[in-house]
Amino acid sequence: DWLDAELGEWYRIKTCIEGFPDFAAFNLKGSCYPVVNRRLNFVLKNRVELKYLIDSELYGEILRYIQPYCLKDSFIPPDLQSYKIESLYFDTDNLLFYRTKKSGFAQRLKIRARRYPDCPESRINLEIKQKFRDFIYKTRASAPVENWSHFLENPLVWQPNGGGQAEKDAFENFMYHYRLYRCHPTILIYYEREAYVSQMDYYARVTFDRHVQSARSTNCSFDIGAKDWKAV
């Protein structure tokens, strides 16, 4: 009842192309996700994403099954089996994004900054991830590691990193949502990902995430003391 009273009724997604949503544009009555009525050409991936919690025995069975069809992701260093991911999630003062996920809404939004510590040339990715049931719509722009948070307050000085207009549009999309909801850093998530890419399909991936940890965060920093991490 408390969620219905605060957020109101979810509207149906408005933008569909041939029965497949082109961009996850949502609207909440009162505190709204704005409905986007235009086709966006800077969506990084339109995909179906399914997640499962499995044990080590099932992991081994799945790995054996996919071996004939998949190769290890080229992003993984040759001498390693996985790569590290750190994501800083933004939310509103009343944790709107967290609560819509916790309540199981089919339409959800995530705003995050992500980096890959194992990659020496890694930049900070500024990402919007929107979900409609099992469909994922993701946009990404990047910024230098050294001063990436500077662009949140001074977006006009940001420059695309080889992505041209598509990356510029993605950055504007990030800043639009970041400012609309008056977001601030909330939580930092770390895990190690073992990833495989299909040889049979245009785009299909199987990933295994381990050693998931979290830490509360109130600033735009990925430097968290070891004692602040908690296993998930």
Disulfide bonds with the S-S distance in Angstrom:
none
